[in-house]
Amino acid sequence: MRPAFAFLVPALLAATSAAAQAYPVTVASCNRDVTFKEPPARAVSNDVNLTEMMLALGLSDRMVGYTGVSEWKTLDETLRANVEQLPELSPDYPTKEVLLGADADFYFAGWNYGMKVGGEVTPETLSQFDIAVYELTESCIHIMERPRSSMDDMYVDLLNLGKIFDVEGEAEALIAGYKQELAEFAASLPASETPPKVFVYDSGEGNPFTAGRFAIPTALIEAAGGTNIMDDLASSWAEIGWEPVIERNPDVILIVNYGNVTAEQKIEFMKGNPAFKDIPAVRNDRFVVLEYVEATPGPRNIAAIKRLAAAFHQQ
């Protein structure tokens, strides 16, 4: 698959940057305002999708490393060359010691994307070490009320990163490209079809882990012309029972591929369980697979929407 943003990389490199902005710069990060007196020079990002946002903006030279990118969440091949010189500081969530050891001055992470509420690595615990934190917008639901997930969440993060690192022009160009590509694609979708009902199957056999209204897959599904059957789940990612899945009869099952249980194994589990035999998606073998990095906010979301739409509107 050729990532949706691949065609924009040369344009980004050739784009004329906006005039250097005046510092200090203040951006909103969840329920905080964060002020930067100058662009960070020793940034660390956590998780593959957040790291790809940094790389898509050409910020590898402002980074000292990244965390939380394991063998089953690989960086996109078109961006990997920009990060080869950087170390993976930790395969999992970093500790304070990891960030201090890298002499980081900036940490791009999110709640359950490198930080946990009440954990040792938070904006508050890092502030005493002069490490500024910008939080992934989708993750803010864990500490505050916010609107349902939308594609604007990713755009806001890219624009704020652009302001923080003084590459706002590059961020605006990238966002404009995504919006145009998505608008042209949306115009090509069938207008009269009944939206297929979609269940997001992340993991779990006893009880499934799925996406609610505050997780980005809900926005991806809607942009592709479908509806998330768990749209009424007032959470981002959460564990539920199988009863509502069976009762709501999804037409399509979206499998998130990551971890020790493969997408193929998840599909076989559902197809082999008699309790699911009457679910239309199972009966008609309508499964679509997204990689973890495609199902979390980041540059690969537009390509993910196109893949979903192809599965939703197949004849």
C-alpha positions in Angstrom: 0.0 0.0 0.0 1.3 3.4 -0.9 0.6 5.7 2.1 -1.7 8.6 1.4 0.9 11.1 2.5 3.7 9.8 0.3 3.0 12.1 -2.6 3.2 15.1 -0.2 6.7 14.4 1.1 8.5 16.0 -1.9 6.2 18.9 -1.8 6.9 19.4 1.8 10.6 19.3 1.3 10.3 21.9 -1.4 7.7 24.1 0.3 8.7 27.5 1.4 8.5 27.8 5.1 6.5 30.6 6.6 8.5 33.4 8.1 9.9 32.5 11.5 7.2 33.1 14.1 7.8 35.1 17.2 8.3 33.3 20.5 7.0 32.6 23.0 4.3 30.4 21.4 1.4 29.0 23.4 -0.7 26.0 22.3 -3.6 24.1 24.0 -2.8 20.6 25.1 -5.9 18.9 26.5 -6.9 21.0 29.5 -3.6 23.0 29.6 -2.0 25.8 27.8 1.7 25.1 27.1 4.1 27.9 26.3 7.4 27.5 24.4 10.1 30.2 24.6 11.9 28.5 21.6 11.5 25.5 19.4 12.4 22.2 21.2 15.7 20.8 20.1 15.8 17.4 21.8 12.3 15.9 21.3 11.1 12.4 22.1 7.9 10.9 20.6 6.1 7.8 21.9 4.4 5.2 19.7 4.6 4.7 16.0 1.7 7.0 15.0 2.9 10.0 17.0 6.5 9.4 15.7 5.2 9.4 12.1 3.5 12.8 12.7 6.9 14.2 13.7 8.6 12.7 10.7 5.9 13.8 8.3 6.7 17.4 9.4 10.4 16.8 8.8 11.3 17.1 12.5 13.8 14.2 12.8 16.7 16.7 13.3 14.9 18.0 16.3 14.6 14.6 17.9 16.9 12.6 20.1 14.9 9.3 19.9 11.5 7.7 20.1 9.8 5.1 22.3 7.1 2.5 22.1 7.8 1.4 18.5 8.1 -2.4 18.6 8.7 -5.0 15.9 4.9 -5.3 15.3 4.5 -1.5 14.9 7.0 -0.5 12.2 7.6 2.9 10.9 6.4 3.6 7.3 9.1 2.9 4.7 8.8 6.4 3.2 9.6 8.0 6.5 12.0 5.4 8.0 15.0 6.9 6.2 14.5 10.1 8.2 14.8 8.4 11.5 17.5 5.8 10.9 20.0 7.8 13.0 17.7 8.0 16.0 17.6 5.3 18.7 14.5 3.7 20.1 15.0 4.7 23.7 12.5 2.2 25.1 10.3 -0.5 23.4 7.5 0.4 25.8 6.4 3.5 27.7 9.5 5.4 28.8 10.4 6.0 32.4 11.4 9.4 33.7 15.0 8.0 33.7 14.8 7.2 30.0 13.8 10.7 29.1 16.3 12.3 31.5 19.0 10.1 30.2 18.3 11.3 26.6 18.4 14.9 27.9 14.9 15.4 26.3 13.3 18.9 26.3 10.0 17.8 24.8 7.8 14.7 24.9 5.0 14.1 22.4 2.8 11.4 23.9 -0.8 10.8 25.0 -2.9 9.2 27.7 -2.5 5.5 27.1 0.0 6.5 24.4 3.1 6.7 26.6 1.5 8.1 29.7 -1.0 6.8 32.2 -3.2 8.8 34.6 -1.5 8.8 37.9 1.7 7.3 36.4 5.3 8.4 36.9 5.5 10.1 33.5 3.0 12.9 33.1 3.1 16.6 32.1 3.3 17.5 35.8 6.1 15.1 36.8 8.2 16.1 33.8 7.7 19.8 34.2 10.2 19.9 37.2 12.8 18.6 34.8 12.0 21.3 32.1 10.6 18.6 29.8 7.5 20.1 28.0 4.7 17.7 27.1 2.3 18.0 24.2 -0.6 15.5 24.5 -2.3 13.6 21.6 -5.7 15.2 21.2 -7.6 11.9 20.8 -6.3 10.9 24.2 -7.6 13.9 26.1 -10.9 12.1 26.8 -9.1 10.3 29.6 -8.7 13.5 31.7 -11.4 15.8 30.4 -14.7 16.0 28.5 -14.3 16.6 24.8 -16.3 16.1 21.6 -16.5 12.8 19.7 -13.5 11.8 17.6 -13.1 13.4 14.3 -10.4 13.8 11.6 -9.8 17.3 13.0 -8.1 15.7 16.0 -5.1 14.7 13.8 -5.2 18.1 12.0 -5.1 19.9 15.3 -2.1 17.9 16.5 -0.2 18.5 13.3 -0.9 22.2 13.4 0.1 22.5 17.0 3.4 20.6 16.4 4.0 23.0 13.5 3.6 26.0 15.9 5.7 24.5 18.6 8.6 23.7 16.2 8.2 26.7 13.9 7.2 24.7 10.9 3.6 26.0 10.7 3.8 26.4 7.0 4.7 22.8 6.5 1.9 21.7 8.8 -0.6 23.8 7.0 0.5 22.4 3.6 0.3 18.8 4.9 -3.2 19.3 6.4 -4.5 21.0 3.2 -3.3 18.0 1.2 -5.0 15.6 3.5 -8.2 17.6 3.5 -8.3 17.9 -0.3 -7.5 14.2 -0.8 -10.3 13.2 1.6 -12.8 15.6 0.1 -12.2 14.3 -3.4 -12.5 10.8 -2.2 -15.7 11.5 -0.2 -17.3 13.0 -3.3 -16.6 9.7 -5.1 -18.5 7.5 -2.6 -22.0 6.2 -3.3 -24.6 8.6 -2.0 -27.7 6.4 -1.7 -26.3 3.4 0.1 -27.4 2.5 3.6 -24.2 2.9 5.8 -22.9 -0.5 6.8 -22.8 -1.3 10.5 -19.2 -1.9 11.6 -17.7 -3.5 14.7 -14.1 -2.7 15.6 -12.4 -5.9 17.0 -9.2 -4.9 18.6 -8.5 -7.9 20.8 -9.8 -10.3 23.4 -11.8 -13.5 23.2 -13.6 -13.6 26.6 -14.6 -10.0 26.2 -13.7 -7.9 23.2 -11.7 -4.7 23.3 -13.2 -2.1 20.9 -13.5 1.5 19.9 -16.1 3.8 21.2 -17.2 7.3 20.0 -14.0 9.0 21.3 -11.6 6.7 19.4 -10.3 7.6 15.9 -11.7 4.4 14.2 -15.2 5.9 14.7 -14.2 8.9 12.6 -12.4 6.7 10.0 -15.5 4.5 9.7 -17.8 7.5 9.2 -15.5 9.1 6.7 -15.6 5.8 4.7 -19.4 5.7 4.7 -20.1 3.4 7.6 -21.3 3.6 11.2 -19.6 2.2 14.3 -22.1 -0.1 16.2 -20.5 1.0 19.4 -20.8 4.7 18.7 -22.9 5.0 21.9 -20.0 3.8 24.0 -18.9 6.9 25.9 -15.2 5.9 25.8 -12.3 5.7 23.5 -11.0 2.1 23.7 -12.8 -0.1 26.1 -13.7 -3.7 26.9 -17.3 -4.8 26.4 -19.2 -8.0 26.3 -20.1 -10.0 23.1 -23.8 -9.6 23.7 -24.1 -6.1 22.1 -22.0 -7.2 19.1 -24.4 -10.1 18.5 -27.5 -8.0 19.1 -26.4 -5.2 16.8 -25.5 -7.5 13.8 -22.5 -5.7 12.2 -22.3 -6.0 8.4 -18.5 -5.6 8.5 -15.9 -6.4 11.2 -12.8 -4.2 11.3 -9.9 -6.1 12.7 -7.0 -4.1 14.3 -3.8 -6.1 13.5 -1.1 -6.0 16.2 0.3 -8.0 19.1 0.8 -11.7 19.5 -2.7 -12.7 18.1 -2.7 -12.0 14.4 -5.6 -10.6 12.4 -6.0 -14.1 10.7 -6.3 -15.7 14.2 -8.9 -13.1 15.2 -10.9 -13.8 12.1 -10.7 -17.5 12.6 -11.9 -17.2 16.2 -15.0 -15.3 15.1 -15.7 -17.6 12.1 -15.2 -20.7 14.3 -17.5 -19.6 17.2 -21.1 -20.8 16.8 -22.3 -17.8 18.8 -21.3 -15.6 15.9 -22.6 -17.6 13.0 -25.6 -15.5 12.4 -23.8 -12.1 12.4 -24.0 -10.8 8.8 -20.2 -9.9 8.8 -19.3 -13.4 9.8 -21.8 -15.2 7.6 -20.7 -13.2 4.6 -17.0 -13.2 5.4 -16.8 -9.4 5.5 -13.7 -8.6 7.4 -11.3 -5.7 6.8 -7.9 -5.4 8.5 -6.2 -2.2 9.6 -2.7 -2.2 11.1 -2.4 -0.6 14.5 -0.7 2.5 13.1 -3.6 3.0 10.6 -6.2 2.7 13.4 -4.6 5.3 15.6 -4.3 9.1 14.8 -1.6 9.8 12.3 -0.5 10.3 8.7 -1.9 6.9 7.5 -5.5 7.7 8.4 -6.4 8.8 4.9 -5.2 5.6 3.3 -7.1 3.7 6.0 -10.3 5.5 5.2 -9.9 4.4 1.5 -9.3 0.8 2.5 -12.4 0.8 4.7 -14.5 2.3 2.0 -13.4 -0.3 -0.5 -14.5 -3.0 2.0 -17.8 -1.2 2.9 -19.0 -0.6 -0.6 -18.0 -3.8 -2.3 -20.7 -5.4 -4.4 
